[in-house]
Amino acid sequence: MDDFFIYLRLGFDHITDPSGYDHVLFVIALCAVYTLQQWRQVLILVTAFTIGHSITLALATLQLITYKTEVIELLIPITILITAITNFFFQEPGYRSLPVSRQTNRPWRYGLALVFGLIHGMGFSNYLRSLLGREADIVKPLLAFNIGLEIGQLVIVGFILTLAYLALNLLRTSRLRWTLILSGFVAGMAASLIINNEYLGELMK
């Protein structure tokens, strides 16, 4: 059990580590259009992302799939940018706009989270495999690490939804403005990661 909690903590620390903020940015982009009252929708969305990254995390860690690390490191910020851009089409509830529930509860958002989760799972596996080394039994560390990732995601989501509640209810910020500011910040960070990606630089030569 000591090893289980060690890997659980490593999974939590990995996704919440400020120095590896790319996965944090993706989770922020996912829930930028939601409020605290919509926590059920957010939970389903994060679960879709979890299913996606759990599949490829397991397959890659067990070495059942192979890929180029450089490609994944480029694709991850691209997924962040795409997710943030989709948020720009959110409309403030009002005249001729769809109700909030119909804007944020679209099936394609869950599909997007699932597919992009597959990419992020391969990114998670790089770190986990470096931790495992030649350890024989990797099933328990894999499970613990994945649970740690999920707990970390929920902490990030809870923090963002709490900020949304404060911005909308105490600061009286409009929902559209909050969504655009948060998504714009994430999009800018993602664009910077893409532009400064070494692999992209080599492809452009």
C-alpha positions as CSV (number, residue, x, y, z in Angstrom):
1,M,0.0,0.0,0.0
2,D,2.9,2.3,0.6
3,D,3.9,2.0,-3.1
4,F,0.3,2.5,-4.1
5,F,0.1,5.9,-2.3
6,I,3.5,6.9,-3.6
7,Y,2.4,6.5,-7.2
8,L,-1.0,8.1,-6.4
9,R,0.8,11.1,-5.0
10,L,3.1,11.2,-8.1
11,G,0.1,11.2,-10.4
12,F,-1.5,14.1,-8.4
13,D,1.7,16.0,-8.4
14,H,2.3,15.5,-12.1
15,I,-0.9,17.0,-13.3
16,T,-0.9,19.9,-10.7
17,D,2.8,20.7,-11.2
18,P,3.1,24.4,-12.2
19,S,6.2,23.6,-14.3
20,G,4.2,21.1,-16.4
21,Y,1.2,23.3,-16.9
22,D,0.1,22.1,-20.3
23,H,-2.4,19.5,-18.9
24,V,-3.7,22.1,-16.4
25,L,-4.4,24.5,-19.3
26,F,-6.4,21.8,-21.1
27,V,-8.5,21.1,-18.0
28,I,-9.1,24.9,-17.6
29,A,-10.1,25.2,-21.3
30,L,-12.5,22.2,-20.9
31,C,-14.5,23.8,-18.0
32,A,-14.2,27.5,-18.9
33,V,-17.8,27.8,-20.2
34,Y,-19.3,26.1,-17.1
35,T,-20.5,27.4,-13.7
36,L,-20.5,25.8,-10.3
37,Q,-24.2,25.0,-10.7
38,Q,-23.3,22.8,-13.8
39,W,-20.9,20.6,-11.9
40,R,-22.6,17.5,-13.1
41,Q,-22.0,18.4,-16.8
42,V,-18.4,19.2,-15.9
43,L,-18.0,15.8,-14.1
44,I,-19.2,14.0,-17.2
45,L,-16.8,16.0,-19.4
46,V,-13.8,15.3,-17.1
47,T,-14.8,11.7,-17.0
48,A,-14.7,11.5,-20.8
49,F,-11.2,13.0,-20.7
50,T,-10.2,10.5,-18.0
51,I,-11.5,7.6,-20.0
52,G,-9.4,8.8,-23.0
53,H,-6.2,9.3,-21.2
54,S,-6.6,6.1,-19.1
55,I,-6.8,4.0,-22.3
56,T,-3.6,5.3,-23.9
57,L,-1.8,5.7,-20.5
58,A,-2.3,2.0,-19.9
59,L,-1.5,0.9,-23.5
60,A,1.6,3.1,-23.7
61,T,2.9,2.1,-20.2
62,L,2.4,-1.6,-21.1
63,Q,4.2,-0.9,-24.4
64,L,1.3,-2.1,-26.4
65,I,1.5,1.1,-28.6
66,T,4.4,3.1,-29.7
67,Y,4.7,6.8,-30.8
68,K,7.1,9.6,-31.2
69,T,7.3,11.7,-28.0
70,E,8.1,14.8,-30.1
71,V,4.8,14.5,-32.0
72,I,2.8,14.1,-28.8
73,E,4.5,17.1,-27.2
74,L,3.4,19.1,-30.2
75,L,-0.1,17.7,-30.3
76,I,-0.9,18.4,-26.6
77,P,-0.8,22.3,-26.9
78,I,-2.7,22.0,-30.2
79,T,-5.5,20.2,-28.4
80,I,-5.4,23.0,-25.8
81,L,-5.7,25.7,-28.4
82,I,-8.5,24.0,-30.3
83,T,-10.5,23.5,-27.0
84,A,-10.0,27.2,-26.1
85,I,-11.1,28.3,-29.5
86,T,-14.3,26.4,-29.3
87,N,-15.1,28.4,-26.2
88,F,-15.1,31.6,-28.2
89,F,-18.4,30.6,-29.8
90,F,-20.1,30.7,-26.4
91,Q,-22.9,33.3,-26.4
92,E,-24.3,35.2,-23.4
93,P,-27.8,34.0,-22.6
94,G,-30.3,36.5,-24.1
95,Y,-32.0,37.5,-27.2
96,R,-31.6,35.0,-30.1
97,S,-29.0,33.0,-28.2
98,L,-29.4,29.4,-27.2
99,P,-30.1,28.7,-23.6
100,V,-26.9,28.0,-21.6
101,S,-27.9,24.4,-21.0
102,R,-28.0,23.8,-24.8
103,Q,-24.8,25.7,-25.5
104,T,-22.7,23.8,-22.9
105,N,-24.4,20.4,-23.0
106,R,-23.5,19.4,-26.6
107,P,-22.4,15.8,-27.3
108,W,-19.4,16.9,-29.4
109,R,-17.8,18.5,-26.3
110,Y,-17.7,15.1,-24.6
111,G,-16.3,13.4,-27.8
112,L,-13.6,16.1,-28.0
113,A,-12.6,15.5,-24.4
114,L,-12.4,11.8,-25.0
115,V,-10.3,12.0,-28.2
116,F,-8.0,14.6,-26.8
117,G,-7.7,12.6,-23.7
118,L,-6.2,9.8,-25.8
119,I,-3.4,12.2,-26.8
120,H,-2.8,13.4,-23.3
121,G,-2.6,9.9,-22.0
122,M,0.5,9.3,-24.1
123,G,2.0,12.4,-22.6
124,F,1.3,11.1,-19.1
125,S,2.9,7.7,-20.0
126,N,6.3,9.3,-20.7
127,Y,6.6,10.4,-17.1
128,L,5.2,7.2,-15.6
129,R,7.5,5.0,-17.6
130,S,10.5,7.0,-16.5
131,L,9.4,6.4,-12.9
132,L,8.8,2.7,-13.3
133,G,12.1,1.8,-14.9
134,R,12.5,-2.0,-14.9
135,E,9.8,-2.6,-12.2
136,A,8.2,-6.0,-12.9
137,D,4.7,-5.3,-11.6
138,I,3.3,-2.1,-13.2
139,V,-0.4,-2.7,-12.9
140,K,-0.7,-1.4,-9.4
141,P,1.5,1.7,-10.0
142,L,-0.5,2.4,-13.2
143,L,-3.8,2.3,-11.4
144,A,-2.5,4.4,-8.5
145,F,-0.9,7.0,-10.9
146,N,-4.2,7.2,-12.9
147,I,-6.2,7.8,-9.7
148,G,-3.8,10.5,-8.7
149,L,-4.3,12.2,-12.0
150,E,-8.1,12.1,-11.6
151,I,-7.9,13.6,-8.1
152,G,-5.7,16.3,-9.4
153,Q,-8.1,17.1,-12.3
154,L,-11.0,17.4,-9.9
155,V,-9.0,19.8,-7.7
156,I,-8.2,22.0,-10.7
157,V,-11.9,21.9,-11.9
158,G,-13.1,22.7,-8.4
159,F,-10.7,25.7,-8.2
160,I,-11.8,27.0,-11.7
161,L,-15.5,26.6,-10.9
162,T,-15.1,28.4,-7.6
163,L,-13.3,31.3,-9.4
164,A,-16.2,31.4,-11.9
165,Y,-18.7,31.6,-9.0
166,L,-16.8,34.5,-7.4
167,A,-16.3,36.3,-10.7
168,L,-20.0,36.0,-11.8
169,N,-21.7,36.5,-8.4
170,L,-19.4,38.7,-6.4
171,L,-17.6,40.7,-9.1
172,R,-20.7,40.7,-11.3
173,T,-18.7,39.8,-14.4
174,S,-20.7,38.8,-17.3
175,R,-20.5,35.1,-18.2
176,L,-19.4,35.9,-21.7
177,R,-16.6,38.1,-20.5
178,W,-15.4,35.5,-18.0
179,T,-15.4,32.8,-20.7
180,L,-13.5,35.0,-23.2
181,I,-10.9,36.1,-20.7
182,L,-10.2,32.7,-19.4
183,S,-10.2,31.0,-22.8
184,G,-8.1,33.8,-24.3
185,F,-5.5,33.4,-21.6
186,V,-5.4,29.6,-22.3
187,A,-5.3,30.1,-26.0
188,G,-2.4,32.5,-25.7
189,M,-0.4,30.1,-23.5
190,A,-1.1,27.2,-25.9
191,A,-0.1,29.3,-28.9
192,S,3.2,30.1,-27.2
193,L,3.9,26.4,-26.5
194,I,3.2,25.6,-30.2
195,I,5.4,28.4,-31.5
196,N,8.3,27.5,-29.2
197,N,8.0,23.7,-29.8
198,E,11.4,22.4,-31.0
199,Y,9.9,19.6,-33.2
200,L,7.7,22.2,-35.0
201,G,10.8,24.3,-35.5
202,E,12.6,21.4,-37.1
203,L,9.7,20.7,-39.4
204,M,9.6,24.3,-40.5
205,K,13.2,24.3,-41.6
